[in-house]
Structures are given as C-alpha cells and as structure tokens.
Amino acid sequence: MKTNALLWFKNDLRLHDNETLVKALASGGKILPVYIFDSKLYRNLELGFPKTDQVRLEFARQCVADLKKNLSKIGGNLMVLHGEPEILIPKLCSDHACDLIFAEQEFATEELNQINKIKKKLPKSSRFDFTWGRTLYHLEDIPYSIPKIPLTSKAYRINTTKNTDVRSTMAAPTKINVVELAEDQWGKLPEATDLGFGEMRNFSLTYMEGGESEALKRLDFYLFESEQLTNYRWTRNRSLGLEYSSKFSPYMALGCLSPRTIYEAVKQYEQHIKRNQSTWWLVFEIVWRDYFTFKLMRFQNQVYHTEGYTNKSREFTNNVSLFKRWCEGKTGIPFIDAHMRQLNETGFMSNRGRVNCSSFLVHDYLVDWTWGAAYFESKLIDYDVASNWMNWHTQAYQIWYTNPVNQANKYKAQEFIRKWVPELRHLDDMNILIPWESEIENYPKPVEIFSKWTRAINTIKKLEL
C-alpha cells in the first residue's frame, strides 16, 4: 500500500524545473503540499526591527498565493499554515500518514538546525527526502568539495564553468494527486496581525508582484519581448525604474524562477537574438550567486560575526543614533537616503545602491556591518542568506571604499533622488547632489562632510558652469 507524502515548499515556490516536486510525484502516493509561514522569522531583533519585515511578508504572500493557484490548475491544492515548522511538520505527518517528506536541501546554519529539530519529533515511520535545487550548477557536479571552495570567486568560476555542465531543466507537471481534505483544512494566507505586526500596510508601491507566473512573464519580457538583455552590461548600475536590470533576484530568492531556466533562456537569446558581454554578464551574476552559496556552506556561522570568516577587525563606534539615521534615509547624503527610502517602501534596492549604502554605514558611520546586513535581511524582497551576508562581509573587509557623492554624480542620480527624496525636488541638478550647501528646512544636514569627498564636490560644482 502506497503511503502519503508531504511536500514541503520553502524557497522553491514554482512548478517548473522543481526536482523536489518531480520526485514527490514519482513516489506514487497522494501528496500533501504545504507551505508554512514560520512565525520565528517575524520576531523582533534586539536591533529594534523584525527579522523579516512586512514588505517581505507581503511579497511572500503573493508568491505563495500564486503557487496555490498554479497547483489548483493541475488538480491540486496547497496547505498554507503559520506557526513553527518544528511543531507543524511532525503533526502533519502523524495526522495524514505521511511517511516521506520531500523538501529542498538546506545549507545554512539556522535552517539546518531547524531540520534537526524536526527530525527528532517526527513519527518513527517518517523520514526526509532532500533534493538540491537552488544553484545553477548542482552541488554534486562542481569540481570542489565544500571544504575546498576557493577563497576567490574568479578561481571558483573559471574552474567550474570549464569543467561543469548545467543540468537540463525539468518540465512542470500537468497533474498532481493530493490528499483529500475539506476546503477549510487547507488553511489560508496569514494576515500581518497573525505574525505579530499591526495592521497590514498599503503596498501599492511594492516593487514588483510576486509569484512564478509573474517571474516567467518577467523572463520573457526582459529577454524576448523587449530584448533589454542586450544592454544589461551597460545599464545594470542604474537605480531608477524597472528596466535597467533583469529584476530576476526577488523571484530567484523565493524559488519562483529557476536559475537553470534563466540559463537556458539566455542560451536561446544568444542563438536567436544576440550574444554579447551582457549575456555573458547575466550568467556571470548567477554563477557568483552559486559561489556565495557554496562559500557560506564552507564557513557557516563565521559569516555572521563581526570579524567574519577572515577573522579581521575594524574599529566600530556603533553609534545607535547614526544607525537610525541610516535606516530611515535621513543621513543628509541624497544618494544614500534615496536608496534607503526606496528599500523601506518597496523592499528593493539596486546593486549600486547596496554597494554605496553598505560602504557608507561601515566606513563613514563606523557601524558594525552585521547591523546593516540584518537590516537588509529584514527588508529585501530578494533576500538571500548567502548573497546578503557575503556581500556585506565583502564590503566591510575586502573591497575599496565607495564615495557616495562621486557615485551620485557618476551615475546621474538626480531623477532618482527627486523620486525618493521629495524635499529636494526643487533643487537643480547640481545642488540636489550637495544639498547641504543650500538652505533647506525639512532635510537633515550630514553629521560630517568628509575631506575625502572634496574632489567629488568640486566636480559637481562645475555643473553650474
């Protein structure tokens, strides 16, 4: 007699190229698809903000709702719960006679610890069946064991791309046989109040709509409908609008879009439209994401500490008032403030913004980089544990300082600043980059104008000539 199987969706919220789903269907029994909004992820941190804020909750709600809709189209459903997986998963296995739990393999400490806790509470007849599914190159295919992952991305990339093939994608299933339950047993999307928040915010400005359906539309639009991929290499450092970069990262973060699906689409683009630096660069970014995943697997908890895995030290003053100014987008530096306000409102920030905001917090405000990494974790709809914490570590210890005044001028950020810092909209293209030289009542002055900005400030003043 075939037993039931529990299919635990986590950061793999899609039907296409989902090996975990394919394996669950191949088991032959009825499937109980489940998604759990883990209440611990929404707890308040000592730093004064939630580990996961409402903007991320709303994007996740959209992604889960779309998954439920897509499963229903092939004859299935999705049980949506909120609470602690350590309690809910064992109970579900017991209540619905699930001997197998199919799930994507975890790799980071917090998630691995959670799996171990669940295992201890499972019925004796139940066990996990994990599948690796988050990277472009499969964990079993790369030419390194995890303890031997190189310390530089270049070494990893060159050897891996030369000696490893990308596995082919898997088609989305057309039918699923789920456990029979009454409609009210399938649960529903939690409200903000269910997870400890006040009333749900109005997310009319959420950066993009979540879900696999929108992810596949975005992929088709960016590559084949608009052919904007051709210019990606030269537009990716902009900050204003949707079309300067792919915007695949939010969908990849929750697994609404498979890295291998992107890769195959890029190869089609190169064959039928154009192959250039941009197509190479987009794949390069995905390989970099892989590298950070494997590197985090190598160093694990070292990544989350102030000294990092390189065991370096910096003199941080950790001024709480300055950290608050940074979080609220009230530093008096327009390029920083515009990006931080965009993050707070929409859950998204461009790559250029992330580089500048992290550099400013660490090198100018002298605030512990882990505080900033935690804040980005709270807000970013494309939060990825490896990419976020590794990028912040890199900014703190491994790359040069980024000058936000120079960068604002270099990337012509005036219109972006006007959008997100309305107090400065009346200023011309010169003064909006250095507003501390104007009399403005409702915009803060910087706590310090650093001498290292002098050359950039003088360059901006020449715009008046």
C-alpha positions as CSV (number, residue, x, y, z in Angstrom):
1,M,0.0,0.0,0.0
2,K,1.4,3.4,-1.0
3,T,1.6,5.9,1.8
4,N,1.1,9.6,1.6
5,A,4.0,12.1,1.1
6,L,4.3,15.6,2.5
7,L,5.8,18.1,0.0
8,W,7.2,21.0,2.0
9,F,7.6,24.1,-0.2
10,K,10.1,26.6,1.2
11,N,12.2,28.7,-1.2
12,D,11.2,26.7,-4.2
13,L,7.8,28.2,-4.9
14,R,7.3,27.0,-8.5
15,L,6.1,24.1,-10.7
16,H,8.7,24.5,-13.4
17,D,12.2,22.9,-13.0
18,N,11.4,21.7,-9.5
19,E,13.1,18.3,-8.9
20,T,11.6,18.1,-5.4
21,L,8.1,18.2,-6.8
22,V,9.0,15.7,-9.6
23,K,10.4,13.3,-7.0
24,A,7.3,13.6,-4.8
25,L,5.0,12.9,-7.7
26,A,7.1,9.9,-8.7
27,S,6.7,8.4,-5.2
28,G,3.3,7.2,-6.4
29,G,1.2,8.0,-3.4
30,K,-1.0,11.0,-2.6
31,I,0.8,14.3,-1.9
32,L,0.2,16.8,0.8
33,P,1.7,20.1,-0.5
34,V,2.4,22.5,2.4
35,Y,3.8,26.0,2.9
36,I,4.4,27.3,6.4
37,F,5.0,31.0,7.3
38,D,7.5,30.4,10.1
39,S,6.5,32.7,12.9
40,K,10.1,32.8,14.2
41,L,11.2,34.7,11.1
42,Y,9.0,37.6,12.0
43,R,10.2,38.1,15.6
44,N,11.7,41.4,16.7
45,L,15.5,41.6,16.9
46,E,17.5,43.4,19.6
47,L,18.4,46.0,17.0
48,G,14.8,47.2,17.1
49,F,13.3,45.8,13.9
50,P,11.7,42.5,12.8
51,K,14.0,39.7,11.4
52,T,11.5,39.8,8.4
53,D,9.5,42.9,7.9
54,Q,6.0,43.4,6.4
55,V,7.2,44.2,2.9
56,R,8.9,40.8,2.7
57,L,5.8,39.1,4.2
58,E,3.6,40.7,1.5
59,F,5.9,39.5,-1.3
60,A,5.9,36.0,0.1
61,R,2.1,36.1,0.4
62,Q,1.9,36.9,-3.3
63,C,4.3,34.1,-4.2
64,V,2.5,31.5,-2.1
65,A,-0.9,32.6,-3.4
66,D,0.4,32.1,-7.0
67,L,1.8,28.7,-6.2
68,K,-1.6,27.6,-4.7
69,K,-3.3,28.9,-7.9
70,N,-0.9,27.0,-10.1
71,L,-1.3,23.8,-8.2
72,S,-5.1,24.0,-8.4
73,K,-4.8,24.3,-12.2
74,I,-3.3,20.8,-12.3
75,G,-5.8,19.3,-9.9
76,G,-4.0,20.0,-6.6
77,N,-4.0,22.4,-3.7
78,L,-1.6,23.9,-1.2
79,M,-2.0,23.8,2.6
80,V,-1.0,27.3,3.9
81,L,-0.2,27.5,7.7
82,H,1.6,29.8,10.0
83,G,3.5,28.8,13.1
84,E,6.6,26.8,13.9
85,P,7.6,24.1,11.4
86,E,9.2,22.1,14.2
87,I,5.7,21.6,15.6
88,L,3.6,21.6,12.5
89,I,5.6,19.2,10.2
90,P,5.6,16.3,12.7
91,K,1.9,16.8,13.4
92,L,1.0,16.9,9.7
93,C,2.9,13.6,9.2
94,S,1.1,12.0,12.0
95,D,-2.4,13.3,11.1
96,H,-2.1,12.5,7.4
97,A,0.0,9.3,7.5
98,C,2.9,10.9,5.6
99,D,5.9,8.6,5.7
100,L,8.0,10.7,3.3
101,I,8.7,14.4,3.5
102,F,10.1,15.8,0.2
103,A,11.9,19.1,0.6
104,E,14.7,21.2,-0.9
105,Q,18.0,20.6,0.8
106,E,19.1,23.4,3.2
107,F,22.6,24.7,3.5
108,A,22.7,27.5,6.2
109,T,23.0,27.0,9.9
110,E,19.7,28.3,11.1
111,E,17.7,26.2,8.6
112,L,19.9,23.1,9.2
113,N,19.3,23.4,12.9
114,Q,15.5,23.6,12.3
115,I,15.6,20.4,10.2
116,N,17.4,18.6,13.0
117,K,14.8,19.7,15.5
118,I,12.0,18.4,13.2
119,K,13.7,15.0,12.7
120,K,13.7,14.5,16.5
121,K,9.9,15.0,16.6
122,L,8.9,13.0,13.6
123,P,6.9,9.8,13.9
124,K,9.2,6.8,13.6
125,S,7.8,5.9,10.2
126,S,8.5,9.3,8.7
127,R,11.7,10.5,7.1
128,F,13.0,13.3,4.9
129,D,14.0,13.0,1.2
130,F,16.0,16.1,0.4
131,T,16.9,17.4,-3.1
132,W,19.5,20.1,-4.0
133,G,17.8,22.7,-6.2
134,R,18.9,26.3,-5.5
135,T,22.0,26.8,-7.7
136,L,22.8,26.9,-11.4
137,Y,25.5,24.2,-11.1
138,H,24.5,21.2,-9.0
139,L,26.2,20.7,-5.7
140,E,27.3,17.2,-6.8
141,D,28.7,18.4,-10.1
142,I,31.1,21.3,-9.1
143,P,34.8,20.4,-9.1
144,Y,35.2,21.2,-5.4
145,S,34.2,19.6,-2.1
146,I,32.7,22.2,0.2
147,P,35.8,22.5,2.5
148,K,37.8,23.2,-0.6
149,I,35.7,26.0,-2.1
150,P,38.2,28.7,-3.2
151,L,38.5,32.0,-1.4
152,T,38.2,34.0,-4.6
153,S,35.2,34.0,-6.9
154,K,37.4,34.0,-10.0
155,A,39.1,30.8,-9.1
156,Y,35.8,29.1,-8.5
157,R,34.2,30.5,-11.6
158,I,36.9,29.7,-14.1
159,N,37.4,26.1,-13.0
160,T,33.7,25.4,-12.5
161,T,32.4,26.8,-15.8
162,K,35.2,25.0,-17.7
163,N,34.6,21.6,-16.1
164,T,30.9,21.5,-15.2
165,D,27.8,21.3,-17.3
166,V,24.5,22.8,-16.3
167,R,21.9,20.1,-15.9
168,S,18.8,20.4,-18.1
169,T,15.6,21.8,-16.7
170,M,12.6,19.7,-15.7
171,A,9.1,20.4,-17.2
172,A,6.3,21.5,-14.9
173,P,3.9,18.6,-14.1
174,T,0.5,18.6,-15.6
175,K,-1.3,16.6,-12.9
176,I,-0.9,16.1,-9.1
177,N,-2.8,13.7,-6.9
178,V,-3.3,15.4,-3.5
179,V,-4.6,14.2,-0.2
180,E,-8.4,14.7,0.0
181,L,-9.3,17.4,2.6
182,A,-12.2,19.7,3.2
183,E,-11.6,23.1,1.8
184,D,-11.3,24.7,5.3
185,Q,-8.5,22.3,6.2
186,W,-6.2,23.7,3.5
187,G,-5.7,26.9,5.6
188,K,-5.3,30.4,4.2
189,L,-2.7,33.2,3.9
190,P,-1.9,34.8,7.2
191,E,-2.6,38.4,7.9
192,A,0.1,40.7,9.3
193,T,-1.5,40.5,12.7
194,D,-1.2,36.7,12.7
195,L,2.6,37.2,12.7
196,G,2.9,39.9,15.3
197,F,2.5,43.0,13.2
198,G,0.0,45.8,13.5
199,E,-2.4,46.4,10.6
200,M,-1.2,45.4,7.2
201,R,0.4,48.3,5.3
202,N,-0.8,49.5,2.0
203,F,1.7,48.0,-0.5
204,S,0.7,50.0,-3.6
205,L,4.4,50.8,-4.1
206,T,5.6,47.2,-3.7
207,Y,8.4,47.0,-6.3
208,M,7.0,44.0,-8.2
209,E,4.3,41.4,-8.0
210,G,5.4,38.0,-6.6
211,G,4.9,34.5,-7.9
212,E,6.0,32.0,-10.6
213,S,3.5,33.4,-13.1
214,E,5.0,36.9,-12.9
215,A,8.5,35.5,-12.8
216,L,8.1,33.7,-16.1
217,K,6.4,36.8,-17.6
218,R,9.4,38.9,-16.5
219,L,11.8,36.5,-18.0
220,D,10.0,36.5,-21.4
221,F,9.6,40.3,-21.3
222,Y,13.2,41.2,-20.4
223,L,14.8,38.8,-22.9
224,F,12.5,38.2,-25.8
225,E,9.8,40.9,-25.8
226,S,11.9,43.9,-25.1
227,E,15.4,42.4,-25.8
228,Q,16.7,44.6,-23.0
229,L,19.2,41.9,-22.1
230,T,21.4,43.2,-24.9
231,N,22.1,46.3,-22.9
232,Y,22.3,44.8,-19.4
233,R,26.1,45.1,-19.1
234,W,25.8,48.9,-19.5
235,T,22.6,49.7,-17.7
236,R,22.9,47.4,-14.6
237,N,24.3,50.2,-12.3
238,R,21.3,52.5,-12.6
239,S,18.8,52.9,-9.9
240,L,15.6,54.4,-11.4
241,G,12.9,52.2,-13.0
242,L,12.3,48.6,-13.7
243,E,14.1,48.1,-16.9
244,Y,17.7,48.9,-16.2
245,S,18.4,45.3,-14.9
246,S,16.7,41.9,-15.0
247,K,14.9,42.1,-11.7
248,F,15.1,38.3,-11.5
249,S,16.6,38.3,-8.0
250,P,13.3,38.6,-6.0
251,Y,11.9,35.6,-7.9
252,M,15.1,33.6,-7.5
253,A,15.2,34.3,-3.8
254,L,11.8,32.6,-3.2
255,G,12.4,30.0,-5.9
256,C,9.7,31.3,-8.2
257,L,12.3,31.3,-11.0
258,S,14.9,28.6,-11.5
259,P,18.5,29.6,-12.3
260,R,18.6,26.8,-14.9
261,T,15.5,28.2,-16.6
262,I,17.2,31.6,-16.8
263,Y,20.4,30.0,-18.2
264,E,18.5,28.1,-20.9
265,A,16.6,31.3,-21.9
266,V,19.9,33.2,-22.2
267,K,21.3,30.5,-24.4
268,Q,18.3,30.7,-26.6
269,Y,18.7,34.5,-26.7
270,E,22.3,34.1,-27.7
271,Q,21.4,31.7,-30.5
272,H,18.4,33.7,-31.9
273,I,18.9,37.3,-31.0
274,K,22.4,38.4,-29.8
275,R,25.4,37.1,-27.9
276,N,27.5,39.8,-26.3
277,Q,29.0,41.0,-23.0
278,S,25.6,41.4,-21.5
279,T,24.5,37.8,-22.0
280,W,27.8,36.6,-20.5
281,W,27.4,39.0,-17.6
282,L,24.0,37.8,-16.6
283,V,25.2,34.2,-16.4
284,F,28.2,35.5,-14.5
285,E,26.0,37.0,-11.9
286,I,24.1,33.7,-11.4
287,V,27.5,31.8,-11.1
288,W,28.5,34.4,-8.5
289,R,25.3,33.6,-6.5
290,D,26.3,30.0,-6.7
291,Y,29.7,30.8,-5.4
292,F,28.4,32.7,-2.4
293,T,26.1,29.8,-1.6
294,F,28.9,27.2,-1.5
295,K,31.3,29.6,0.3
296,L,28.7,30.1,3.0
297,M,28.4,26.4,3.3
298,R,32.2,26.2,3.9
299,F,32.3,28.9,6.6
300,Q,28.8,28.7,8.1
301,N,28.4,30.7,11.4
302,Q,31.7,32.5,10.9
303,V,30.0,34.6,8.2
304,Y,27.5,36.2,10.7
305,H,30.0,37.5,13.2
306,T,31.6,40.9,13.1
307,E,35.1,39.6,12.5
308,G,33.8,37.4,9.7
309,Y,35.4,34.3,8.2
310,T,38.6,36.2,7.5
311,N,38.9,36.9,11.3
312,K,39.6,40.6,10.7
313,S,38.8,43.5,12.9
314,R,37.7,47.1,12.4
315,E,37.1,49.8,15.0
316,F,33.4,50.3,15.0
317,T,31.9,53.0,17.2
318,N,28.3,51.7,16.7
319,N,26.6,55.0,17.2
320,V,22.9,53.9,17.5
321,S,21.7,57.4,16.5
322,L,23.7,57.3,13.3
323,F,22.4,53.8,12.6
324,K,18.9,55.0,12.9
325,R,19.5,57.9,10.5
326,W,20.9,55.4,8.0
327,C,17.9,53.1,8.4
328,E,15.4,55.9,8.0
329,G,17.2,57.5,5.0
330,K,18.0,60.7,6.9
331,T,21.7,60.9,6.6
332,G,21.7,64.1,4.6
333,I,23.5,62.4,1.7
334,P,20.9,62.2,-1.0
335,F,22.3,59.2,-2.9
336,I,22.2,57.2,0.4
337,D,18.8,58.4,1.6
338,A,17.0,57.9,-1.7
339,H,18.1,54.2,-1.8
340,M,17.3,53.6,1.8
341,R,13.8,55.1,1.5
342,Q,13.2,53.0,-1.6
343,L,14.2,49.9,0.3
344,N,11.9,50.8,3.2
345,E,8.9,51.4,1.0
346,T,9.3,48.7,-1.7
347,G,11.7,46.1,-0.3
348,F,14.1,46.6,-3.2
349,M,17.3,48.4,-3.9
350,S,19.6,48.4,-6.9
351,N,23.1,46.8,-6.8
352,R,24.6,50.3,-7.0
353,G,22.6,51.4,-4.0
354,R,23.5,48.4,-1.9
355,V,27.2,49.0,-2.6
356,N,27.0,52.6,-1.6
357,C,24.7,52.2,1.4
358,S,26.8,49.4,2.9
359,S,30.1,51.3,2.3
360,F,28.7,54.4,3.9
361,L,27.4,52.6,7.0
362,V,30.7,50.7,7.6
363,H,33.4,53.2,6.5
364,D,31.7,56.6,7.2
365,Y,29.4,55.9,10.1
366,L,31.7,53.2,11.5
367,V,28.7,51.0,12.4
368,D,29.1,47.2,12.6
369,W,28.4,45.7,9.2
370,T,26.3,42.9,10.7
371,W,23.8,45.5,11.8
372,G,23.4,46.6,8.2
373,A,23.2,43.1,6.9
374,A,20.5,42.3,9.5
375,Y,18.5,45.4,8.3
376,F,18.8,44.4,4.7
377,E,17.6,40.9,5.7
378,S,14.6,42.4,7.3
379,K,13.6,44.5,4.2
380,L,14.8,43.0,0.9
381,I,12.2,41.1,-1.1
382,D,15.2,39.4,-2.8
383,Y,16.8,38.5,0.5
384,D,19.2,35.5,0.0
385,V,21.1,34.5,3.1
386,A,24.4,33.8,1.2
387,S,24.3,36.7,-1.2
388,N,23.3,39.2,1.5
389,W,25.8,38.3,4.2
390,M,28.6,37.5,1.9
391,N,28.2,40.8,0.1
392,W,28.2,42.8,3.3
393,H,31.3,40.9,4.5
394,T,33.0,41.7,1.3
395,Q,32.1,45.4,1.6
396,A,33.5,45.5,5.2
397,Y,36.8,43.8,4.6
398,Q,37.6,43.0,1.0
399,I,36.9,45.9,-1.4
400,W,37.7,49.6,-1.5
401,Y,35.6,52.4,-0.1
402,T,32.8,53.7,-2.3
403,N,32.3,57.5,-2.4
404,P,28.5,58.2,-2.4
405,V,28.9,61.8,-3.6
406,N,31.0,60.8,-6.6
407,Q,28.8,57.9,-7.3
408,A,25.6,60.1,-7.4
409,N,27.2,62.3,-10.0
410,K,28.8,59.5,-12.0
411,Y,25.5,57.6,-12.3
412,K,23.4,60.8,-12.9
413,A,21.2,60.1,-9.9
414,Q,19.2,63.4,-9.9
415,E,15.9,62.0,-11.0
416,F,16.2,59.0,-8.7
417,I,16.8,61.4,-5.8
418,R,13.8,63.5,-6.8
419,K,11.6,60.5,-6.7
420,W,12.6,59.3,-3.3
421,V,13.6,62.5,-1.5
422,P,10.8,64.9,-2.4
423,E,12.2,67.6,0.0
424,L,14.9,68.2,-2.7
425,R,12.8,68.1,-5.8
426,H,13.0,71.9,-6.2
427,L,16.8,71.9,-6.4
428,D,18.7,72.0,-9.7
429,D,20.9,69.1,-11.0
430,M,24.0,70.5,-9.1
431,N,22.5,71.4,-5.7
432,I,20.4,68.2,-5.4
433,L,23.7,66.3,-5.2
434,I,25.1,68.5,-2.5
435,P,22.1,70.0,-0.7
436,W,24.0,70.8,2.5
437,E,25.2,73.9,0.6
438,S,21.6,75.1,0.2
439,E,19.2,76.4,2.8
440,I,16.7,73.6,3.2
441,E,14.4,73.5,6.2
442,N,13.0,69.9,6.1
443,Y,16.1,67.9,5.1
444,P,18.8,67.0,7.5
445,K,22.4,68.2,7.3
446,P,25.1,65.5,7.2
447,V,26.8,64.9,10.5
448,E,30.1,65.4,8.7
449,I,31.4,66.4,5.3
450,F,34.4,64.2,4.9
451,S,37.5,65.6,3.3
452,K,37.7,62.5,1.0
453,W,34.6,63.9,-0.7
454,T,36.2,67.3,-1.6
455,R,37.2,66.3,-5.2
456,A,33.8,64.9,-5.9
457,I,32.1,68.0,-4.5
458,N,34.2,70.3,-6.6
459,T,33.5,68.3,-9.7
460,I,29.7,68.6,-9.0
461,K,30.0,72.4,-8.6
462,K,31.4,72.6,-12.1
463,L,27.9,71.5,-13.3
464,E,26.8,75.1,-12.7
465,L,29.3,76.5,-15.2
